[in-house]
Amino acid sequence: MISGTCSAETLTSPLIDANLTGGCVTMQEYTTPISQLVRCSSCKKYKEASEFSKNRSRKNGLQNQCNMCHRKPNYFLIVFVDIFMKTWGSNYDILTYLENKIRQSKENLIEYFKIYRKVHRLEIYAQIKEWQQSNPSKVRAYGNIRRARKLEARIVDKFTDLEIFERDNWICSICHKKVNKRLKRPNLLSPSLDHVVPLAKGGDHSRQNVALAHLSCNVKKRHGTVVQQQRLF
């Protein structure tokens, strides 16, 4: 029950502002019924849902603070920094303090992950193997990039062998015959990625310098070059 003296019009109005003033509920014109209004946890006022930001973690899908209260500065933090600077400002730099805290937290995280990797070594290894089996094209791409960097190639582009195979329409660039996409290594007729100018002879790991070739054709070529080789793109 509301304490104080309130008019009958105030209590029986279907559209009201539920902000208490002097113990009474004051009437105010609204286009939204009170059942659809949302109460702000800071200013304790009922407002329309459009004045609140979205938050999926809450039941009503809105923040508990209205946009007006949410944008207000944090006076507690301002006062704390002011007191901190007045007390230690002459002898201590707040930026140095924060940098030390950040560095300490990073060191703690690094130490934590080292211990975690030792304890869960077998689980991590199993997850890596599972990912490698489900993404063979990406694994080969990483291997090619690593090999190109090791041989100090000038240009190292990121691409998968499937991109090159589709570009060349599954035709070998050395013997110019069709390549069976269903075959896999170590089958000699399986598809492989060939560098037109070998990496060992200063070739680049780029889309312009790679082509599709049978594994057998690629092995026969080795570090040499084929004059008749065409890049089918």
Rosetta blueprint (number, residue, H / E / L):
1 M L
2 I L
3 S L
4 G L
5 T L
6 C L
7 S L
8 A H
9 E H
10 T H
11 L H
12 T H
13 S L
14 P L
15 L L
16 I L
17 D L
18 A L
19 N L
20 L E
21 T E
22 G L
23 G L
24 C E
25 V E
26 T L
27 M L
28 Q L
29 E L
30 Y L
31 T L
32 T L
33 P L
34 I H
35 S H
36 Q H
37 L L
38 V E
39 R E
40 C L
41 S L
42 S L
43 C L
44 K L
45 K L
46 Y E
47 K E
48 E L
49 A H
50 S H
51 E H
52 F E
53 S E
54 K E
55 N L
56 R L
57 S L
58 R L
59 K L
60 N L
61 G L
62 L E
63 Q E
64 N E
65 Q E
66 C E
67 N H
68 M H
69 C H
70 H H
71 R L
72 K L
73 P L
74 N L
75 Y H
76 F H
77 L H
78 I H
79 V H
80 F H
81 V H
82 D H
83 I H
84 F H
85 M H
86 K H
87 T H
88 W H
89 G L
90 S L
91 N L
92 Y L
93 D L
94 I H
95 L H
96 T H
97 Y H
98 L H
99 E H
100 N H
101 K H
102 I H
103 R H
104 Q H
105 S H
106 K H
107 E H
108 N H
109 L H
110 I H
111 E H
112 Y H
113 F H
114 K H
115 I H
116 Y H
117 R H
118 K H
119 V H
120 H L
121 R H
122 L H
123 E H
124 I H
125 Y H
126 A H
127 Q H
128 I H
129 K H
130 E H
131 W H
132 Q H
133 Q H
134 S H
135 N L
136 P H
137 S H
138 K H
139 V H
140 R H
141 A H
142 Y H
143 G H
144 N H
145 I H
146 R H
147 R H
148 A H
149 R H
150 K H
151 L L
152 E L
153 A L
154 R L
155 I L
156 V E
157 D L
158 K L
159 F L
160 T L
161 D H
162 L H
163 E H
164 I H
165 F H
166 E H
167 R H
168 D L
169 N L
170 W L
171 I E
172 C L
173 S L
174 I L
175 C L
176 H L
177 K L
178 K E
179 V L
180 N L
181 K L
182 R L
183 L L
184 K L
185 R L
186 P L
187 N L
188 L L
189 L L
190 S L
191 P E
192 S E
193 L E
194 D E
195 H E
196 V L
197 V L
198 P L
199 L H
200 A H
201 K H
202 G L
203 G L
204 D L
205 H E
206 S L
207 R H
208 Q H
209 N H
210 V E
211 A E
212 L E
213 A E
214 H E
215 L H
216 S H
217 C H
218 N H
219 V H
220 K H
221 K H
222 R L
223 H L
224 G L
225 T L
226 V L
227 V L
228 Q L
229 Q L
230 Q L
231 R L
232 L L
233 F L
